Amino acid sequence: MAVNRQCRLIARPTGVAQAEHFAITDGDIVDPAEDEILVRNTFLSVEPAMRGWIADQGNYSAPVEIGAVLRSLAVGQVVSSRHPDYAEDDVVVGWFGWQEFATVPASSVVRKVLETDLPASLALGVLGINGITALLALARIGEPKPGETVVVSTAAGAVGSAAGQIAKIMGCRTVGIAGGAEKVKACLEDFGYDEAIDYRAGPIDDALGAACPDGIDVYYDNVAGPISDAVYRRLAVNSRVVVCGTASIADWSDWPTGPRVERHLLRQRTRMQGFVVFDHIAEYEPAIARLSGWVREGRLAYRENILDGIEACPDALAGLYRGENDGKRVIRL
């Protein structure tokens, strides 16, 4: 009899979860009940936000329980369905977890994947919540105007690389901040940034000053911490800060200390706002239509970091925070 191999959380981590916090187990493949579907997962997503989903206090969602299959978006194919909206062989993306098969209520489906001419894995990346976050956060909060300077942290990452390219499509000058020579090269050659700064090469204050002589109009922040502290000092009058991630803070159990932003915001009349993509589900389809159009036109490039097999799950999140991924990290089953 076939089994369902699953990756479960077995211990609550402090900071970034390591491989020892997870275990691969065998479960049953359950036939769907009424209004449920059975999905064979083909790609599992690895998100920086998972760190918050498994923390003891959670963040914008309840913490994953010890012993549970790790919460995750996945893309897969419907094997059987007892819901009228889904049929066998439909490709769907939803909250199916780190496992090979998922029997879930139809409400766990985020959407059918309609872009069948493009790789299905993109539904977890540039045509999923990463690309949607980049587009909606930049447009709604950043409000970039042609000719403005947009700075993006983790500029070669799944969200950052899309945000930088979308800012270029909107007519802006773009400056990326990334870690290491290879990622800086990707920013310039693959993602079209006008300038790119390697934060690992030393203090970035002078580099930011040279790259942004007239100040920074929009800062798309995926990291928080010292990198953002340096950016705040270069904000232009009436600038906007989009807060989409805090990847540089390893442990939120204690409130981090550091330079305070209030004076910068007051003096420069800056607006600073956080963005969580799950607040904007109603806008997913129009956003994906725009994103997929840009991908087909060759205006929106992407990179994927594909790991193979359920065995790759336990160390996948830690590897993400070690900076091992070159593009959106997914696990192929």
C-alpha positions in Angstrom: 0.0 0.0 0.0 1.3 3.5 -0.9 2.2 5.8 2.0 2.2 9.5 2.4 5.6 10.7 3.4 5.4 13.9 5.5 7.7 16.4 7.2 6.5 17.2 10.7 7.6 19.7 13.3 8.9 17.8 16.3 10.4 20.5 18.5 9.8 24.3 18.9 12.9 26.2 17.7 14.4 29.4 19.1 15.3 31.5 16.1 15.7 29.8 12.8 14.6 26.1 12.8 17.3 23.6 12.0 17.0 20.1 10.6 16.7 18.5 14.1 13.4 20.3 14.6 11.8 18.2 11.9 11.2 14.5 11.2 10.1 12.6 8.1 7.3 10.2 8.9 5.0 7.9 7.0 1.2 8.6 7.0 -1.8 7.2 5.2 -3.3 8.5 2.0 -6.8 9.4 2.9 -9.7 9.3 0.5 -11.5 12.7 0.3 -14.8 13.1 2.2 -17.6 15.3 0.8 -16.4 18.8 -0.3 -12.7 17.6 0.0 -10.1 16.9 -2.6 -7.0 14.6 -2.7 -3.9 16.3 -4.2 -0.6 14.8 -5.2 1.9 17.6 -4.4 4.6 18.2 -7.1 6.3 21.3 -5.5 6.5 22.5 -1.9 7.3 26.1 -1.1 10.0 27.2 1.3 9.2 30.7 2.7 11.2 32.9 5.1 7.9 33.5 6.8 7.9 29.9 8.0 10.2 31.0 10.8 7.3 33.0 12.3 4.7 30.3 11.6 6.6 27.8 13.8 7.7 30.3 16.6 6.1 29.7 20.0 4.2 33.0 19.8 3.4 32.9 16.1 2.9 36.1 14.2 -0.1 36.9 12.0 -1.2 33.2 12.2 -1.4 30.6 14.9 1.8 28.6 15.5 2.2 25.2 13.9 1.6 22.6 16.6 4.3 20.2 17.6 3.8 16.9 15.7 1.9 18.6 12.9 2.8 18.5 9.2 4.6 21.8 8.5 2.2 24.5 7.1 3.2 25.3 3.6 1.9 26.3 0.2 2.3 23.7 -2.4 1.3 23.1 -6.0 0.0 19.8 -7.1 -2.5 17.8 -9.2 -6.0 16.7 -8.1 -6.1 12.9 -7.8 -9.7 12.7 -6.8 -12.4 15.2 -5.9 -15.7 15.3 -4.0 -16.2 19.0 -4.6 -17.9 20.4 -7.7 -15.3 23.1 -8.4 -12.4 20.7 -8.8 -11.9 17.8 -11.1 -9.3 15.1 -11.5 -6.0 16.4 -13.1 -6.7 20.1 -12.2 -3.5 21.8 -11.1 -4.0 23.7 -7.9 -2.0 25.7 -5.4 -3.0 25.8 -1.8 -2.2 25.1 1.9 -1.3 21.4 1.4 1.7 21.2 3.7 5.1 19.6 3.5 3.9 16.1 2.4 3.5 14.1 -0.8 -0.3 13.9 -0.7 -2.9 16.1 0.9 -6.5 15.5 1.6 -8.0 18.9 2.3 -11.2 20.8 2.2 -11.7 22.9 -0.9 -11.2 26.0 1.3 -7.5 25.1 1.5 -7.1 25.8 -2.2 -5.8 29.2 -3.0 -6.5 29.0 -6.7 -6.5 26.8 -9.8 -3.3 27.3 -11.8 -4.4 28.6 -15.2 -1.0 29.5 -16.6 -0.4 26.0 -17.9 2.0 27.3 -20.6 4.4 28.2 -17.8 6.2 26.0 -15.3 3.9 24.9 -12.4 6.5 25.8 -9.8 6.1 29.5 -10.7 2.8 29.3 -8.8 4.8 29.3 -5.6 7.2 32.1 -6.7 7.0 34.8 -9.2 3.3 33.9 -10.0 2.6 33.1 -6.3 2.8 35.0 -3.1 6.3 36.2 -3.8 5.4 38.0 -7.0 2.1 39.1 -5.7 3.8 40.6 -2.6 6.3 42.4 -4.8 3.7 43.9 -7.0 0.9 44.8 -4.5 3.2 46.1 -1.7 5.2 48.2 -4.1 2.1 49.6 -5.9 -0.1 50.1 -2.8 2.5 51.4 -0.3 5.5 52.3 -2.3 3.5 54.2 -4.9 6.6 54.5 -7.2 6.6 57.4 -9.7 8.7 57.5 -12.9 12.2 58.8 -12.2 12.2 58.0 -8.5 14.9 56.0 -6.8 13.7 52.7 -5.3 16.0 50.7 -3.0 15.3 47.0 -2.4 17.0 44.8 0.2 17.5 41.1 -0.4 17.4 42.3 -4.0 18.3 39.0 -5.6 15.7 37.0 -3.5 12.3 35.7 -4.7 10.4 38.9 -3.6 13.2 41.4 -3.9 14.2 40.5 -7.5 10.5 40.8 -8.6 10.1 44.1 -6.7 13.2 45.6 -8.4 12.1 44.6 -11.9 8.5 45.8 -11.3 9.9 49.2 -10.2 11.9 49.3 -13.4 8.7 48.5 -15.4 7.1 51.5 -13.6 9.9 53.8 -14.8 12.0 54.0 -11.6 15.8 53.9 -11.0 16.6 50.9 -8.9 19.3 50.1 -6.4 19.6 46.6 -5.0 21.2 45.5 -1.7 22.4 41.8 -1.7 24.9 39.6 0.1 27.9 38.5 -1.9 29.5 39.1 -5.3 27.3 36.5 -7.1 24.1 37.9 -5.9 25.2 41.4 -6.8 26.1 40.2 -10.3 22.6 38.6 -10.6 21.0 41.9 -9.6 22.8 43.8 -12.4 22.8 41.2 -15.1 19.6 39.2 -14.5 17.3 41.6 -12.7 18.3 44.9 -14.3 19.1 47.0 -11.3 20.9 50.2 -12.1 23.2 49.8 -9.1 23.8 47.0 -6.7 25.5 47.0 -3.3 27.2 44.1 -1.5 26.4 44.5 2.2 29.0 41.9 3.0 31.8 44.0 1.5 31.7 46.4 4.5 29.6 49.3 5.8 27.1 50.4 3.1 26.7 54.0 4.1 29.2 55.4 1.5 27.9 53.0 -1.2 24.3 54.1 -0.6 25.4 57.8 -0.7 27.1 57.2 -4.1 24.2 55.2 -5.5 21.5 57.5 -4.2 22.9 61.1 -4.3 19.5 62.6 -4.3 18.1 60.4 -1.6 15.8 57.3 -1.6 12.2 57.8 -2.6 11.0 54.2 -1.9 12.6 51.6 0.3 11.3 48.0 -0.1 12.5 46.4 3.1 12.8 42.7 3.5 15.5 42.6 6.2 15.2 45.2 9.0 18.3 45.6 11.2 21.5 47.4 10.4 21.0 47.5 6.6 17.7 49.3 7.1 19.2 51.6 9.6 21.7 52.7 6.9 18.9 53.2 4.4 16.8 55.4 6.8 19.6 57.9 6.9 19.3 58.4 3.1 15.5 58.8 2.9 14.2 61.6 0.7 11.4 64.0 1.6 8.0 62.4 1.2 9.6 59.0 0.9 7.8 55.7 1.5 9.0 52.6 3.3 7.5 49.2 2.5 8.1 46.7 5.3 7.7 43.1 3.9 10.2 41.2 6.0 12.7 41.1 8.9 15.1 38.5 7.7 18.1 39.9 9.5 16.6 39.5 13.0 17.2 35.9 14.1 15.2 35.9 17.3 12.2 38.0 18.1 11.7 36.7 21.6 13.3 39.9 22.9 12.5 43.2 21.4 15.6 44.2 19.3 17.3 47.5 20.1 19.1 49.8 17.8 18.8 53.2 16.1 15.3 54.7 16.4 13.5 55.6 13.1 11.1 58.2 14.4 13.3 61.3 13.8 14.0 60.2 10.2 10.4 59.6 9.5 9.4 63.0 11.0 12.1 65.1 9.3 11.6 63.5 5.9 7.7 63.2 6.2 8.2 59.5 5.4 5.3 57.0 5.4 6.3 53.5 6.7 3.8 50.6 6.5 3.9 46.8 6.8 2.4 44.5 4.2 1.1 41.0 4.6 0.0 39.4 1.3 -2.8 37.3 3.0 -4.7 40.5 3.6 -5.2 40.9 -0.2 -6.5 37.6 -1.5 -9.2 39.3 -3.6 -6.5 40.9 -5.7 -4.5 37.7 -6.5 -6.0 37.0 -9.9 -5.5 40.5 -11.4 -2.0 40.6 -10.0 -1.1 37.2 -11.4 -2.5 38.2 -14.8 -0.1 41.2 -14.9 2.8 39.1 -13.6 2.4 36.3 -16.0 2.1 38.7 -18.9 5.4 40.3 -18.0 7.0 36.8 -17.7 5.8 35.8 -21.1 7.0 39.1 -22.6 10.5 38.6 -21.0 10.2 41.7 -18.8 10.1 39.8 -15.5 12.9 37.3 -15.0 13.1 34.8 -12.2 15.4 32.2 -10.7 14.5 29.0 -8.9 16.5 27.0 -6.4 15.0 23.5 -6.7 15.7 20.8 -4.1 14.6 17.2 -4.7 12.6 14.9 -2.5 10.8 15.1 0.8 14.2 14.3 2.5 15.3 17.9 1.6 12.6 19.4 3.8 14.2 19.4 7.3 17.2 21.6 6.4 15.5 23.7 3.7 14.5 26.6 5.9 17.8 26.8 7.7 19.6 26.7 4.3 17.4 29.6 3.2 18.6 31.7 6.1 22.2 30.6 5.4 21.8 32.3 2.0 22.3 29.1 0.1 19.4 29.6 -2.3 19.8 31.3 -5.7 16.3 32.4 -6.4 13.0 31.1 -5.1 13.5 27.9 -3.1 11.1 25.0 -3.8 11.2 21.3 -3.1 10.3 19.0 -6.1 8.6 15.7 -5.3 
